[in-house]
């Protein structure tokens, strides 16, 4: 079977309505797949029920059934029974903690490897990489490991921006990713801007959207990845 994983940088682009810009990317993956399970574990302050409602509303035009994994008495069976998996954004540490807590990490990896599509945004995309070591989030809880789903053989950094507010003296995103590459010079990091996404279909990997991405690896820092680039070589 072919791995199908859509990893969106964000749930919004600019001031667009929730998930609206993602619809052209998500729609092809829903063909012939009606029943989806949504994993809201990253949405702590929003509340899982409210988060589920927001996602259902945002994807209403796709005419699919979306249940929340928290509504099921057996989360593992919910993953097995679904035609596809949606994983939302929020706090990446809490998301990964709960995936370990309910013993879902390996199951999701196996189901996706067997052909079940995976769609994530923000934190939901971050956990699709090798680890969550390049998340932007505060470590509010300690998961058993930083090891993530590994649907891609490198690190992701969603919401990539190098904006620095006037008068703010903290590190830029590029500086933080430089620190990662100093510690781990062999593992690539791909930064994707809001409105863009990575789409893996088997041995094919593409950068979707009209915004460039950025590559960080060892001495390579903020190397531009042109919009629409074929990144399949990174899967080797």
C-alpha positions in Angstrom: 0.0 0.0 0.0 1.0 3.6 -0.5 1.6 6.0 2.4 -0.7 9.1 2.1 0.1 11.9 4.5 -0.9 15.5 4.2 1.0 17.7 6.6 -0.4 21.3 6.7 1.5 24.1 8.3 -1.6 25.6 9.8 -5.4 25.6 10.1 -5.6 29.1 8.7 -3.8 31.2 6.1 -4.0 34.8 7.1 -7.6 35.8 8.1 -9.3 33.0 6.1 -12.0 31.0 7.8 -10.9 27.9 9.8 -9.5 25.2 7.5 -10.8 26.9 4.4 -7.5 27.1 2.6 -6.9 23.4 3.3 -10.0 22.1 1.5 -8.4 21.7 -2.0 -5.6 19.7 -0.4 -7.8 17.6 1.8 -10.6 16.8 -0.6 -8.7 14.4 -2.9 -7.8 12.2 0.2 -11.5 11.9 1.1 -12.6 10.3 -2.2 -14.2 7.0 -1.3 -13.3 7.5 2.4 -16.4 8.7 4.4 -15.6 7.9 8.0 -12.8 9.8 9.7 -11.6 10.0 13.3 -10.3 13.3 14.6 -7.6 13.4 17.3 -8.0 16.6 19.4 -5.4 15.9 22.0 -3.3 19.1 21.2 -6.3 21.4 21.8 -6.2 21.6 25.6 -7.6 25.0 26.3 -10.3 24.8 23.6 -11.8 21.5 24.9 -12.1 18.4 22.9 -15.8 18.7 22.1 -15.5 22.3 21.0 -12.5 21.4 18.9 -14.4 18.6 17.2 -17.3 21.0 16.4 -14.9 23.5 14.9 -13.3 20.8 12.7 -16.7 19.5 11.6 -17.8 23.0 10.6 -14.6 23.7 8.8 -14.7 20.6 6.7 -18.5 20.5 6.3 -18.3 21.0 2.5 -16.4 17.7 2.1 -19.5 15.7 3.3 -17.6 13.3 5.5 -18.4 11.8 8.9 -16.0 12.9 11.6 -16.0 11.5 15.1 -13.7 12.5 17.9 -11.4 9.8 19.2 -12.3 11.0 22.7 -15.9 9.9 22.0 -14.9 6.3 21.6 -14.5 3.9 24.5 -11.6 2.2 22.7 -9.4 4.8 21.0 -7.3 2.1 19.3 -10.3 0.5 17.7 -11.5 3.9 16.6 -8.3 4.3 14.6 -8.6 0.8 13.1 -12.3 1.4 12.1 -11.8 4.8 10.5 -11.1 5.4 6.8 -8.7 8.2 7.7 -7.1 10.0 10.6 -7.2 13.8 11.2 -4.9 15.3 13.8 -5.3 18.9 14.9 -2.9 21.6 16.1 -2.3 23.0 19.6 0.3 21.8 22.0 2.6 19.2 20.5 3.9 17.9 23.8 0.4 17.2 25.1 -0.5 15.6 21.8 2.4 13.2 21.8 1.9 12.5 25.5 -1.6 11.3 24.9 -0.6 9.3 21.8 1.7 7.4 24.1 -0.8 7.3 26.9 -3.4 5.5 24.7 -0.8 3.4 22.9 -1.7 5.0 19.6 1.7 5.9 18.1 2.7 2.6 16.7 -0.9 1.8 15.6 -1.2 5.0 13.6 2.1 4.4 12.0 1.1 0.9 11.0 -2.3 1.9 9.7 -0.8 4.7 7.6 1.9 2.4 6.3 -1.0 0.1 5.2 -2.6 2.8 3.2 -4.9 4.7 5.7 -4.5 8.5 5.0 -3.2 10.8 7.6 -4.0 14.5 7.7 -2.4 16.8 10.3 -2.0 20.5 10.8 0.4 22.4 13.1 1.1 20.1 16.0 -0.6 17.3 14.0 2.0 17.8 11.3 4.9 18.1 13.8 4.3 14.7 15.2 4.5 13.2 11.7 8.3 13.8 11.6 11.0 11.8 13.3 10.5 13.6 16.6 9.0 16.7 18.1 12.4 18.3 18.9 11.7 21.1 16.4 8.2 22.0 17.7 7.5 25.7 18.5 5.5 24.8 21.7 6.1 25.1 25.4 6.8 21.7 27.1 3.8 21.8 29.4 3.9 18.0 29.9 6.6 15.4 29.5 5.9 12.6 27.1 7.7 9.3 27.6 9.8 10.1 24.5 10.2 12.8 21.9 10.1 10.1 19.2 7.1 10.7 17.0 5.3 9.0 14.1 8.2 9.0 11.6 5.9 9.3 8.6 8.7 11.5 7.2 12.4 10.7 7.8 13.3 14.2 8.9 12.1 17.0 11.2 9.2 19.4 10.5 8.8 23.0 11.7 5.3 24.2 10.9 4.3 27.9 11.0 7.8 28.8 9.9 8.5 32.5 10.1 11.6 34.5 10.8 9.7 37.6 11.9 11.1 39.4 14.9 8.9 41.9 16.6 10.5 45.3 17.1 12.1 45.5 20.6 12.0 41.7 21.1 15.4 40.3 21.8 14.6 36.6 21.9 15.9 34.1 19.3 14.4 34.0 15.8 13.1 30.7 14.5 16.1 30.4 12.3 18.4 30.8 15.3 16.5 28.1 17.2 16.8 25.7 14.3 20.5 26.5 14.0 20.8 25.3 17.6 19.1 22.1 16.6 21.5 21.5 13.7 24.4 22.2 15.9 23.3 19.4 18.2 22.1 17.1 15.4 23.9 18.1 12.2 22.8 14.9 10.3 19.0 15.3 10.6 17.3 17.7 8.1 14.6 20.1 9.2 12.0 21.5 6.8 10.3 24.7 7.7 6.9 25.3 6.1 5.1 28.6 6.1 1.4 29.1 6.8 -0.8 28.2 3.8 1.6 25.5 2.6 1.9 21.8 3.2 3.8 18.7 2.5 2.1 15.8 0.7 3.6 12.3 0.8 2.2 9.7 -1.6 4.3 6.6 -1.4 7.8 7.6 -2.5 6.7 11.0 -3.7 6.9 14.1 -1.6 5.9 17.6 -2.7 5.7 21.1 -1.2 2.2 22.4 -1.8 1.1 26.0 -2.0 2.6 29.2 -3.3 5.1 29.8 -0.5 8.6 28.7 -0.3 9.9 26.4 2.4 13.3 26.3 4.1 15.9 23.6 4.7 18.2 23.4 7.7 20.8 20.7 8.0 24.3 20.9 9.5 26.0 23.9 7.8 23.0 24.4 5.5 20.9 27.1 7.1 17.6 28.5 5.7 18.2 27.2 2.2 15.2 28.2 0.1 12.9 25.4 -1.1 10.9 26.7 -4.1 7.1 26.6 -3.9 5.9 23.4 -5.6 9.2 21.6 -5.2 9.5 17.9 -5.5 11.2 16.7 -2.3 11.0 13.0 -3.0 14.8 12.6 -2.7 14.4 13.4 1.0 12.5 10.2 1.5 15.5 8.1 0.5 
